[in-house]
Amino acid sequence: MELTELERMINEREGYVSLAFPALMRKVYVWMALALAITGVTAFGVANSPNIMIAIYSNRAVFWGLIIAELALVFVVSGMINRLSLTTATLLFTLYSVLNGVVLSSIFVIYSGTSIAKVFFITAGTFAAMAVYGYTTKRDLSTMGRLMFMGLIGLIIASIVNLFIKSSGLDLILSYIGVIVFVGLTAWDTQKIKQMLAMQEDIDEGAQKIALVGALSLYLDFINLFLYLLRIFGGSRD
């Protein structure tokens, strides 16, 4: 009788978690999609405002101030999430999406609208495929994830070096490496998010904050994958 009661309690608990988990995963992708939409609308709006574009790109202090603000927001949201309320964290994520849109507005000047649209759909398809793989695979992607993270560090260092040597050949190589790195990170991050949210017992504020950080990670994967693919396949306006 005691065993039957224990089995019932276990089944109820598993059912409870299974109800919370899909809702939390939906929140991840809803937040991510909204952030991408905010970034896209902001970028397009700023690109069509000559005065704002001049103010940003004719003044290095303003441009680098935006970059530093973006880095600070990512650090605060991902590194200090436990100290923030869900409302504050969501507002900071939204602010980051806006600032990123402002910075990315230059792509509408450099690349044609057709190229941007084409690469966006390529990115969406690639991202979706890797997200599905990361979600469904039984293989532990931790080792691959660590390799991709080390590759990301190397990519950042090489990109900084290339700012000074300005090698178009190296830039193209780094773009291909960047695609590989963020394709791998998309699968790894998806698996990590799934594992973390599967352990949550309820859709409380703590669980939703984990989902928000997950959305930020996938948002960054998507944006970076898009930018590297745009550098490879994007056609300039000329």
DARA-V5408 format. One record per backbone hydrogen bond with DSSP energy under -0.5 kcal/mol. CO is the residue of the C=O (numbers start at 1). NH is the residue of the N-H. E is the energy in kcal/mol with one decimal. If there is no record, write none. Layout:
<<CO;NH;E> <CO;NH;E>>
This chain:
<<1;5;-2.0> <2;6;-2.3> <3;7;-2.6> <4;8;-2.2> <5;9;-2.2> <6;10;-2.4> <7;11;-2.6> <8;12;-2.4> <9;13;-2.3> <10;14;-2.7> <11;15;-2.4> <12;16;-2.3> <13;17;-2.3> <14;18;-2.2> <15;19;-1.3> <16;20;-1.6> <17;21;-2.8> <18;22;-1.0> <19;23;-0.8> <20;24;-2.1> <21;25;-2.5> <22;26;-2.3> <23;27;-1.8> <24;28;-1.8> <25;29;-1.8> <26;30;-2.5> <27;31;-2.8> <28;32;-2.1> <29;33;-2.5> <30;34;-2.6> <31;35;-2.4> <32;36;-2.4> <33;37;-2.3> <34;38;-2.6> <35;39;-2.5> <36;40;-2.7> <37;41;-2.6> <38;42;-2.5> <39;43;-2.7> <40;44;-2.4> <41;45;-2.5> <42;46;-2.8> <43;47;-2.4> <44;48;-1.2> <46;49;-2.0> <48;50;-0.5> <49;52;-0.5> <49;53;-2.3> <50;54;-2.6> <51;55;-2.2> <52;56;-2.1> <53;57;-2.8> <54;58;-1.7> <56;59;-0.6> <56;63;-0.5> <59;63;-2.0> <60;64;-2.9> <61;65;-1.7> <62;66;-1.9> <63;67;-1.9> <64;68;-2.5> <65;69;-2.2> <66;70;-2.2> <67;71;-2.3> <68;72;-2.5> <69;73;-2.2> <70;74;-2.3> <71;75;-2.2> <72;76;-2.5> <73;77;-2.8> <74;78;-2.5> <75;79;-2.6> <76;80;-1.8> <80;83;-1.5> <80;84;-0.6> <81;84;-0.9> <85;89;-2.6> <86;90;-2.4> <87;91;-2.3> <88;92;-2.4> <89;93;-2.2> <90;94;-2.3> <91;95;-2.6> <92;96;-2.5> <93;97;-2.0> <94;98;-1.9> <95;99;-2.7> <96;100;-2.7> <97;101;-1.6> <98;102;-2.1> <99;103;-2.3> <100;104;-2.4> <102;105;-0.9> <103;106;-0.9> <104;107;-1.8> <105;108;-1.4> <106;109;-1.4> <106;110;-2.2> <107;111;-2.7> <110;237;-1.3> <112;116;-2.2> <113;117;-2.4> <114;118;-2.6> <115;119;-2.8> <116;120;-2.2> <117;121;-2.0> <118;122;-1.9> <119;123;-2.9> <120;124;-2.7> <121;125;-2.2> <122;126;-2.5> <123;127;-3.2> <124;128;-2.5> <125;129;-2.2> <126;130;-2.2> <127;131;-2.6> <128;132;-2.5> <129;133;-2.0> <130;134;-2.8> <131;135;-2.0> <132;136;-2.3> <133;137;-2.6> <139;141;-0.6> <141;145;-2.8> <142;146;-2.4> <143;147;-2.0> <144;148;-2.6> <145;149;-2.2> <146;150;-2.2> <147;151;-2.4> <148;152;-2.0> <149;153;-2.0> <150;154;-2.2> <151;155;-2.3> <152;156;-2.4> <153;157;-2.3> <154;158;-2.7> <155;159;-2.2> <156;160;-2.0> <157;161;-2.2> <158;162;-2.2> <159;163;-0.8> <160;163;-0.6> <160;164;-0.5> <161;164;-1.5> <161;165;-1.7> <162;166;-2.1> <166;168;-0.6> <167;171;-2.1> <168;172;-1.9> <169;173;-2.1> <170;174;-2.8> <171;175;-1.6> <172;176;-1.9> <173;177;-2.3> <174;178;-2.7> <175;179;-2.0> <176;180;-2.0> <177;181;-2.8> <178;182;-2.5> <179;183;-2.1> <180;184;-2.2> <181;185;-2.4> <182;186;-1.6> <183;187;-1.4> <184;188;-2.3> <185;189;-3.2> <186;190;-2.0> <187;191;-2.0> <188;192;-2.5> <189;193;-2.8> <190;194;-2.4> <191;195;-2.4> <192;196;-2.6> <193;197;-2.7> <194;198;-2.0> <195;199;-0.7> <196;199;-0.7> <197;200;-1.2> <202;204;-1.3> <204;208;-2.3> <205;209;-2.1> <206;210;-1.6> <207;211;-2.1> <208;212;-2.1> <209;213;-2.2> <210;214;-2.2> <211;215;-2.3> <212;216;-2.1> <213;217;-2.2> <214;218;-2.3> <215;219;-2.4> <216;220;-2.4> <217;221;-2.1> <218;222;-2.7> <219;223;-2.7> <220;224;-2.4> <221;225;-2.4> <222;226;-2.7> <223;227;-2.3> <224;228;-2.3> <225;229;-2.3> <226;230;-2.2> <227;231;-1.7> <228;232;-1.1> <229;233;-3.3> <230;234;-2.0> <235;112;-2.4>>
